[in-house]
């Protein structure tokens, strides 16, 4: 038998053994963690003890991204380039080394839990960029509650529509 033939047989055996052990391990995980089917966490997140976070909305469709050998073009009207201050509040997602594309939302319906949004705080000077953890309506109208991914507590204010500046739609490292 040729070396190529032996390699092909070895590759098939490795695949088959991996599939068998993967199936066994999956069955063991189901018996060890029986409540996973009722959980809002993914099996990987639950088994690692991590809390699953909401992901940002899908702002850029695949048809808006053009990739060629020497460039990537994102067709995104109104997009602006953004850089970040190194406050550590959104690590590991955003750091001073990250760059992003942001757009200006046109309605409260576009802001969803999980989105990373910049807003002007009424409590501190400057723009804050954190993740939306809740949206709602009260007697003063629409609001959002924010939290930095790397912070223990939510931001201390209800952020109103007029405070919203931009939404992160792409992060480039």
N, C-alpha and C positions, 0 to 999 in steps of 0.2 A: 504494500500500500504506500502511496506517496505521502510526503509531508503535508501537502495541502489537504488530502483526504483525512489524515489523522487530526489535523487542526479543525476541520469541519465537524468531525465526530465529537471531539472534545468540546467544541462550542455548543453543540446540541445538548450534550450531557450537562454542561454547566447551566444552560437555560432550564432544562428539565428539573434538575435538582433545586435550582432557585425557585421555580414555580411551585414545587411540592412543599419546600420549607416555608415559602411565603404564605401558602394556603394554610398550613398547620399553624403558623404564627398568628395569622388573622383569626383563626378559630379560637386560639388560646386567648387572644386579646378580648374577644367577645365574651368569653367566660369569666375573665378576670375583671372586666369593666362592663357589667351587664346593663348599666343605665345609659350607655352611650346613645342608644337609639332614641331615647327620650331627651337627650341633652341638646342644647343649642350650640355646643362646641363640636368641632370636628374631632374624630378619633385621635389624630396626631396631637392636636392641641390639648385635649383632655388627658391623654396619657402622659404628656409632658408637664401637666399642671398649669398650662398657660391659659389665659382668658382670651378668647377670640374677639377681635375688634371688627367693627364694621369697616368695610372697604369704601374708598371714595367712589362716587358715581362715575359712570363711563361717559366722559365728556368728549373723547376723541374716537371716532370710528376708524376701523381698519382702512377704509377707503380714503381717509384723509392723510394717510401716511404713505409716502413714496420713498422706497429705498433703492439706491443704485450703487454702483461700485465706489463712487467717490463722494457721495452725499446722502443725507437723509432730509427729506422735505416734509414738514407737517403743515398741511393746508388748514390753518386755523385763524379765521378772520378776527382781528382785534386782540390777538395774543400779545403779551408783553413778557420780556425777559425779567427774571427775578433772581436775586441772590439773598442770602440770609445772614443774620447776625448770629454769632456763636453763643446762644443762651443755654443750650443743651436741653431746652424744654421739649423739643420734638425729636430728639435722638431716639433710635438710630435712623429714622426716616429722613429727617432734615438736619443738616449741619452746615457750618460755615463753608464747607467745600462743595455743597450741592448747588445746583442751578435748577431753575424751573421755568415753565411756561405757565402764565396765569391769564385768565380772562375775567372780564367784568360781567357778573351775572345780571340778568335783566328782570328777574322776578323771584319772589320768595319760594316759589315752587321748585326752582332749580337747586336750592340749598337743601342737601339731604344729610342725614346722620352718616358719618364716616368721611364726608368731604373735609379737605384741609382748606381753610379759608382765612384770609387776612381781614382784620377789622380794626377800626379806631376805637380804643378803649376810652371810656369816660372816667376811669379811675387812675390810669397811668398815662404818661406822655408817650406817644409813638404808636406804631402799628404792631399789632400782635398777630401771629399766625399759629393757629391751633386747629385741632380737629373738632368738628361738630359732634356732640354726644347726645343732643336733644334739640328738637324744635317744637314750638307750640304757639298758642295764642292765649293772651290774657286780656284784661281790660284796656291795656295800652296797645294791643295789636300783636303782630308777629314778633317772635323772639327766637334766639338760638342760644344754647348753652355750649360752651367750649371747654376743652381740656387739652393740655399739652400731653403728648404720648408718654413723656418721661416724668410727668408730675403726678403726685399722689392725689391732688384735689382738682375739682373743676374750677374754672375761672370764676371769680366772685360776682360777676354781673350778668344780667340778661342782656344780650346784644340785640339791638333793634336793626331793622332793615337799613336804615340810613347810616349805620355804622359800618356796614359791609363794604369792603373795597374790592377784593378779587378772590377767585377760586383757583387753586393749583390744579392744573389739568395734566401736567407732565413734569417728572423730576428727572434731571440728567446729572449723573455722578461723574 
